[in-house]
Amino acid sequence: MKKLAVLISLFAASGILAASPAEQQLSESIKAPNLSVVHLWAPWCSNCQAELKSGGWLKTVKANPQVKFYFVSVWNGGEDGRAMLTKYELANQPNVMILADPGPRSGADKIKRFLDMPLSWIPTTWVYKGGDLRYALNYGEVRFDVLQQFFADSSSEWSHKGETN
């Protein structure tokens, strides 16, 4: 059994195992020229619940109709958490897509990478533009004012041309 687990780990690390359907869909979606937010969460997670209860996600989604938000339930046995997102009025927003990773919640088979990024904690939130990762919040609840600043920064042109030391 231990040898099988080692082989599975080697295949996963080498990319031989196929990405989950959610990863396959997102790997194309995040290449869009506009901003995309990938939010990894689970309905049983108290930190994820706190973010939803604060109303920050709903306010942010509504304030940014040009941004596509992907709520991906992970470590949740393949369930997408739609009931909880419906409760907090996110499920029917036109710029929200709800996905689920099929993996188990715990144990050796629990996913540790998603979109080729490490996943060790939820909630985790990533901001992409044109397929490029702009910001990664890999540990804990989002401060929505900071997330809004990330959107502004990701949409602006950064340049230090003409600056002197």
Backbone bond lengths (Angstrom), bond angles and torsions (degrees), N, CA, C in turn:
res aa  C-N    CA-C-N  psi(-1)  N-CA   C-N-CA  omega(-1)  CA-C   N-CA-C  phi
1 M - - - 1.447 - - 1.531 110.31 -
2 K 1.323 116.54 -40.32 1.454 120.25 -179.84 1.538 110.67 -64.05
3 K 1.341 116.46 -39.00 1.468 120.35 178.41 1.528 110.51 -63.06
4 L 1.334 116.85 -38.65 1.457 120.49 179.02 1.528 110.39 -63.95
5 A 1.317 117.03 -42.61 1.467 120.74 178.90 1.522 110.82 -62.72
6 V 1.335 117.36 -39.34 1.463 121.38 177.98 1.525 109.94 -64.86
7 L 1.340 117.29 -43.42 1.469 120.96 178.37 1.524 111.68 -62.45
8 I 1.321 116.98 -43.30 1.465 120.37 178.43 1.516 109.79 -61.66
9 S 1.332 117.46 -43.18 1.464 121.08 178.65 1.515 111.24 -61.68
10 L 1.337 117.19 -42.11 1.468 120.78 179.10 1.521 111.36 -64.31
11 F 1.343 116.43 -43.31 1.459 119.70 178.53 1.518 110.83 -63.28
12 A 1.322 116.85 -43.01 1.460 120.26 -179.83 1.526 110.48 -63.48
13 A 1.321 117.36 -43.02 1.465 121.14 -179.53 1.519 111.30 -66.19
14 S 1.315 117.18 -31.07 1.460 120.19 -177.84 1.526 112.24 -85.99
15 G 1.340 116.35 -7.08 1.458 119.46 179.73 1.522 113.34 83.36
16 I 1.331 117.64 8.09 1.456 120.48 -179.54 1.528 110.46 -70.37
17 L 1.349 117.10 -36.70 1.453 119.38 177.14 1.519 109.10 -72.46
18 A 1.296 116.64 139.26 1.465 121.11 -178.73 1.521 110.31 -70.29
19 A 1.310 114.38 145.38 1.457 120.09 175.03 1.519 108.54 -66.42
20 S 1.322 116.15 155.32 1.465 120.37 177.48 1.529 109.06 -64.91
21 P 1.329 117.39 159.97 1.467 119.15 177.30 1.530 112.87 -56.02
22 A 1.327 116.80 -37.16 1.467 119.71 178.38 1.525 110.65 -63.28
23 E 1.331 117.20 -44.01 1.473 120.57 178.16 1.516 111.29 -64.03
24 Q 1.324 116.87 -42.48 1.465 120.24 179.54 1.519 110.68 -59.79
25 Q 1.326 116.86 -45.41 1.452 120.82 179.98 1.530 110.89 -64.91
26 L 1.307 117.32 -44.31 1.459 121.06 -177.68 1.521 112.98 -69.42
27 S 1.314 117.57 -34.33 1.466 119.40 -178.10 1.522 110.84 -60.14
28 E 1.321 117.38 -29.90 1.466 121.24 175.29 1.530 111.10 -85.11
29 S 1.321 116.73 -42.56 1.464 121.06 -175.54 1.525 112.94 -61.90
30 I 1.324 117.39 -39.25 1.467 119.79 -176.66 1.524 112.92 -72.55
31 K 1.322 117.09 -6.64 1.465 120.78 177.07 1.526 112.11 -80.02
32 A 1.319 117.28 -6.21 1.463 121.29 179.29 1.531 109.20 -58.78
33 P 1.326 117.26 149.57 1.465 119.67 -177.42 1.528 114.03 -66.35
34 N 1.330 117.77 -27.22 1.467 120.45 178.75 1.524 110.28 -79.48
35 L 1.320 115.44 174.28 1.457 120.59 178.75 1.522 110.90 -72.06
36 S 1.327 114.87 143.65 1.462 123.28 174.53 1.518 107.68 -129.87
37 V 1.316 115.78 138.44 1.462 121.34 176.78 1.521 107.73 -116.74
38 V 1.315 115.89 124.04 1.463 121.99 174.59 1.524 106.50 -105.66
39 H 1.323 115.35 115.87 1.464 120.99 -177.91 1.525 107.72 -114.98
40 L 1.318 116.30 112.60 1.463 122.73 178.92 1.526 107.96 -93.65
41 W 1.313 116.13 126.51 1.455 120.70 -171.78 1.525 109.52 -155.97
42 A 1.318 116.59 177.67 1.467 122.67 172.18 1.523 108.07 -151.65
43 P 1.328 117.92 144.61 1.460 120.53 -177.78 1.528 113.89 -66.15
44 W 1.317 118.59 -23.07 1.463 121.44 -179.67 1.528 112.14 -82.60
45 C 1.320 118.58 -11.47 1.469 123.37 -175.05 1.532 110.86 -79.87
46 S 1.334 117.14 122.15 1.468 120.29 -176.97 1.529 112.04 -64.73
47 N 1.333 118.37 -34.66 1.463 120.26 177.01 1.529 110.78 -65.34
48 C 1.326 116.49 -41.07 1.469 121.22 178.30 1.524 110.05 -65.21
49 Q 1.319 116.85 -41.14 1.457 120.93 178.04 1.521 110.79 -61.95
50 A 1.334 117.11 -41.94 1.470 121.05 -179.69 1.525 110.99 -61.17
51 E 1.346 117.03 -40.71 1.468 120.11 177.53 1.524 111.01 -60.38
52 L 1.324 116.67 -43.92 1.457 121.13 -178.80 1.525 111.09 -67.43
53 K 1.331 116.55 -44.98 1.469 121.04 -178.31 1.523 112.00 -62.54
54 S 1.323 117.14 -30.57 1.468 120.29 -178.94 1.528 112.15 -67.05
55 G 1.322 116.76 -19.98 1.462 121.18 -176.80 1.516 113.09 82.64
56 G 1.322 116.86 0.04 1.454 121.11 -177.46 1.510 114.46 -63.30
57 W 1.333 116.12 -39.48 1.463 118.21 179.60 1.522 111.25 -65.75
58 L 1.331 117.05 -45.83 1.465 119.92 -179.02 1.532 110.59 -62.04
59 K 1.312 117.01 -45.22 1.464 120.73 179.53 1.530 110.77 -61.16
60 T 1.327 116.71 -42.76 1.464 121.50 -178.36 1.522 111.34 -67.80
61 V 1.315 116.77 -42.90 1.470 121.19 179.12 1.527 109.80 -62.02
62 K 1.316 116.82 -45.92 1.468 120.41 -178.98 1.529 112.07 -67.71
63 A 1.330 117.34 -35.06 1.469 121.26 -178.17 1.526 112.64 -76.25
64 N 1.328 117.71 -11.98 1.463 122.09 -175.53 1.527 111.08 -130.97
65 P 1.337 117.92 66.09 1.462 119.76 -176.33 1.531 113.57 -65.23
66 Q 1.331 117.91 -18.54 1.464 121.87 179.41 1.529 111.92 -82.23
67 V 1.320 117.75 -10.63 1.465 122.88 179.87 1.526 108.34 -95.49
68 K 1.332 115.58 135.75 1.463 120.71 176.63 1.537 107.69 -96.18
69 F 1.325 116.38 126.35 1.458 122.65 -178.59 1.527 109.22 -108.55
70 Y 1.329 116.19 126.71 1.458 122.58 178.90 1.530 107.99 -113.98
71 F 1.315 116.75 109.11 1.457 122.07 176.10 1.524 106.91 -93.12
72 V 1.332 115.82 111.01 1.460 121.70 -175.69 1.522 108.35 -112.38
73 S 1.311 115.91 111.92 1.453 120.75 177.53 1.531 108.46 -77.49
74 V 1.326 115.71 124.93 1.466 121.74 178.90 1.522 109.02 -123.10
75 W 1.312 114.75 161.80 1.466 121.49 178.46 1.530 110.43 52.74
76 N 1.324 115.56 37.94 1.454 120.54 -174.39 1.527 111.62 -133.49
77 G 1.329 116.97 26.67 1.459 121.59 175.47 1.516 114.69 60.43
78 G 1.334 116.91 29.07 1.462 120.41 177.90 1.514 114.85 86.11
79 E 1.311 119.00 -4.95 1.469 122.25 178.63 1.529 109.01 -80.10
80 D 1.329 116.99 140.69 1.468 120.19 -173.86 1.525 114.76 -91.00
81 G 1.318 119.24 -8.76 1.462 121.15 177.77 1.524 113.82 74.26
82 R 1.320 116.37 16.92 1.472 121.48 -176.45 1.532 112.07 -55.26
83 A 1.326 118.50 -37.62 1.470 120.83 -178.26 1.524 110.71 -59.26
84 M 1.326 116.87 -43.42 1.464 119.39 -179.93 1.526 111.05 -69.68
85 L 1.327 117.46 -39.58 1.464 120.23 178.47 1.534 110.42 -66.59
86 T 1.316 117.68 -31.90 1.462 121.58 175.17 1.530 109.97 -67.06
87 K 1.315 116.13 -43.18 1.470 121.12 179.26 1.530 110.94 -56.19
88 Y 1.321 117.07 -37.08 1.466 121.41 -178.33 1.533 112.01 -98.72
89 E 1.339 116.79 19.60 1.464 125.59 172.00 1.523 115.04 63.74
90 L 1.313 117.48 23.55 1.463 120.87 179.83 1.523 113.29 -94.36
91 A 1.312 117.78 -27.99 1.465 121.55 -171.30 1.524 113.29 -61.48
92 N 1.314 118.18 -31.38 1.465 120.47 -175.82 1.525 113.49 -102.75
93 Q 1.305 118.34 12.40 1.460 120.76 177.02 1.526 108.39 -73.41
94 P 1.330 117.96 136.95 1.475 120.06 -174.73 1.528 114.43 -65.67
95 N 1.320 119.12 -20.84 1.462 121.94 -178.78 1.530 112.48 -105.20
96 V 1.334 116.76 20.42 1.471 122.05 178.85 1.525 109.11 -117.07
97 M 1.323 115.30 132.29 1.459 121.47 172.42 1.533 107.31 -121.17
98 I 1.319 115.77 137.34 1.463 122.06 -178.10 1.515 108.77 -110.46
99 L 1.327 115.51 126.29 1.465 122.21 -178.94 1.522 109.18 -133.35
100 A 1.324 115.49 166.23 1.465 120.46 176.62 1.514 109.87 -140.32
101 D 1.307 115.98 139.38 1.450 120.81 170.23 1.525 106.78 -85.89
102 P 1.332 118.13 135.67 1.461 120.09 -175.22 1.523 114.71 -75.03
103 G 1.323 117.40 -7.96 1.456 120.37 -172.72 1.516 114.92 -65.86
104 P 1.327 115.81 159.96 1.464 120.64 178.66 1.529 111.93 -72.02
105 R 1.320 114.98 165.79 1.461 121.87 -177.21 1.519 112.58 -77.40
106 S 1.312 116.95 -31.49 1.466 119.07 -174.87 1.523 109.84 -145.11
107 G 1.303 115.15 175.80 1.454 120.47 177.43 1.511 113.25 92.49
108 A 1.304 115.31 -176.03 1.463 121.99 -174.94 1.530 112.50 -65.91
109 D 1.326 117.47 -25.63 1.460 120.45 -177.93 1.522 113.92 -88.78
110 K 1.332 117.53 -1.59 1.467 121.15 179.26 1.527 108.87 -61.96
111 I 1.336 117.09 132.67 1.461 118.74 -177.99 1.530 110.46 -65.04
112 K 1.312 114.13 142.28 1.465 121.38 179.13 1.522 111.12 -121.72
113 R 1.334 115.97 -1.99 1.468 122.15 176.70 1.518 107.90 -142.00
114 F 1.323 114.57 145.62 1.455 120.49 176.45 1.521 106.74 -145.48
115 L 1.312 117.45 131.62 1.469 122.15 -174.08 1.529 110.99 52.95
116 D 1.302 115.31 36.64 1.464 123.58 -179.57 1.527 113.43 61.25
117 M 1.317 116.11 25.23 1.466 122.47 175.77 1.524 107.84 -116.42
118 P 1.340 116.93 148.28 1.465 118.49 177.33 1.528 111.24 -66.54
119 L 1.314 115.25 142.48 1.457 122.17 177.01 1.517 107.85 -129.98
120 S 1.321 116.08 109.11 1.458 119.59 -178.43 1.527 112.48 -127.43
121 W 1.330 117.67 -5.81 1.460 120.68 -175.58 1.519 108.70 -156.39
122 I 1.305 116.15 149.29 1.462 119.94 170.18 1.519 108.03 -127.56
123 P 1.302 117.09 148.98 1.446 127.52 -0.25 1.525 112.74 -72.58
124 T 1.310 114.48 148.85 1.463 124.28 174.28 1.521 106.81 -129.59
125 T 1.326 116.86 135.54 1.462 121.11 -175.98 1.516 109.91 -133.44
126 W 1.343 115.69 128.46 1.467 121.43 179.17 1.521 109.79 -122.26
127 V 1.323 116.19 140.06 1.462 122.11 177.51 1.524 108.16 -112.12
128 Y 1.336 116.23 124.45 1.465 123.02 -179.70 1.516 110.07 -117.66
129 K 1.320 115.41 151.57 1.463 121.72 169.32 1.516 107.64 -141.59
130 G 1.319 116.66 122.65 1.451 121.10 179.18 1.515 113.55 56.63
131 G 1.317 117.00 33.30 1.460 121.62 179.21 1.519 114.46 86.38
132 D 1.324 117.00 -6.99 1.469 120.66 179.80 1.521 110.08 -96.98
133 L 1.316 115.55 132.49 1.453 120.19 175.73 1.524 108.07 -72.71
134 R 1.314 116.90 120.52 1.466 121.85 179.95 1.518 111.39 -95.81
135 Y 1.332 116.96 -42.24 1.467 121.15 -179.30 1.522 109.19 -143.88
136 A 1.335 115.75 144.87 1.461 121.50 177.56 1.524 108.78 -132.51
137 L 1.302 115.10 116.92 1.461 122.04 175.18 1.523 105.66 -106.00
138 N 1.329 115.47 94.26 1.462 120.75 -168.98 1.516 114.84 -94.88
139 Y 1.310 117.97 5.34 1.454 116.73 -174.93 1.520 111.02 -153.50
140 G 1.297 117.15 91.01 1.448 119.76 168.87 1.507 116.31 109.44
141 E 1.319 112.98 -174.43 1.449 121.77 -173.84 1.525 111.93 -67.53
142 V 1.312 114.67 146.22 1.455 122.34 178.86 1.529 109.33 -80.86
143 R 1.318 114.97 138.59 1.462 120.04 164.85 1.521 104.29 -93.34
144 F 1.307 116.60 115.95 1.452 120.85 -169.35 1.524 113.18 -69.11
145 D 1.330 117.89 -27.21 1.461 119.18 174.34 1.524 110.43 -67.49
146 V 1.320 116.84 -35.24 1.472 121.27 176.98 1.529 109.56 -69.59
147 L 1.320 117.18 -43.06 1.465 120.43 178.33 1.526 110.32 -59.92
148 Q 1.328 116.64 -41.33 1.465 120.17 178.36 1.532 110.55 -63.35
149 Q 1.320 117.30 -37.70 1.463 120.74 176.43 1.529 110.76 -65.34
150 F 1.330 116.61 -38.07 1.466 120.32 176.48 1.530 110.87 -60.95
151 F 1.331 116.47 -38.72 1.463 119.88 177.45 1.523 110.36 -62.43
152 A 1.320 116.11 -46.13 1.468 120.37 -179.95 1.522 110.57 -62.61
153 D 1.312 116.73 -45.37 1.469 120.69 179.97 1.526 111.29 -63.88
154 S 1.306 117.27 -39.81 1.467 121.09 -178.55 1.520 112.10 -69.54
155 S 1.315 117.30 -24.10 1.458 121.36 -179.09 1.520 113.04 -90.52
156 S 1.326 116.84 -13.89 1.461 119.49 -178.25 1.527 109.88 -90.31
157 E 1.310 115.24 162.03 1.459 121.94 175.55 1.518 108.11 -90.00
158 W 1.311 116.43 122.00 1.457 120.01 179.05 1.516 108.86 -98.03
159 S 1.301 115.15 128.06 1.452 118.82 178.82 1.523 109.04 -157.05
160 H 1.305 114.71 143.02 1.467 120.52 175.28 1.510 110.00 -115.80
161 K 1.344 116.54 20.69 1.471 120.45 178.29 1.519 109.68 -60.86
162 G 1.303 115.44 137.68 1.446 121.04 176.47 1.510 114.89 82.04
163 E 1.343 117.22 -6.51 1.470 119.09 178.58 1.509 109.62 -78.43
164 T 1.302 116.08 144.52 1.470 120.49 174.91 1.509 109.11 -109.57
165 N 1.315 113.94 158.64 1.476 118.50 -179.00 1.490 111.33 -78.63
